[in-house]
């Protein structure tokens, strides 16, 4: 095992987290989000409600939380220093989505469809988006040697995050018929070209 590989405890926690989320998404899909309780999710996952909340602070987080952002941020720090923000995030996001797409495609699609169709999830998604945008701003600021609070850093992070979000939303609205990594790549290519219409 390499020094950076997760230990047994971390792997068990990741497995528990994934199991809870899988049961939650299945129940939300079959019973409806509002009709499903956290207690039902806990029972299906064979854990206590307090364990559910230890991994997912709110019911909405059972749909919205994922493991991708930390992976993306770690890879962003490794991209060649001369890459522009668009090049760096394009490289990282397309690679990250390509690696998880085959394994997680159906789950990502189901979670996005639930978010589109559920008002409570839409409200919480806004908070998640702001948090992710701040995280991307911090990563871009570190690469550029600037403050994450710098207006231009925040603007670039916002534009790149929204481009990614638009690609994912378009993909989900069309039932996942497009290739998501290719769609994200196209979004960044269009940004780099100056958004021609």
Secondary structure, DSSP 8 states (H G I E B T S, - for coil): --TTS--HHHHHHHHHHHHHHHHHHHHHHHH-TTT--HHHHHHHHTS-HHHHHHH-SSTTHHHH--SHHHHHHHHHTTS-TTS-HHHHHHHHHHHHHHHHHHHHHHHHHHHHHHHHH-HHHHHHHHHHHHHHHHHHHHHHHHHHTS-TT-HHHHHHHHHHHHHHHHHHHHHHHTTT-S-HHHHHHHHHHHHHTT---
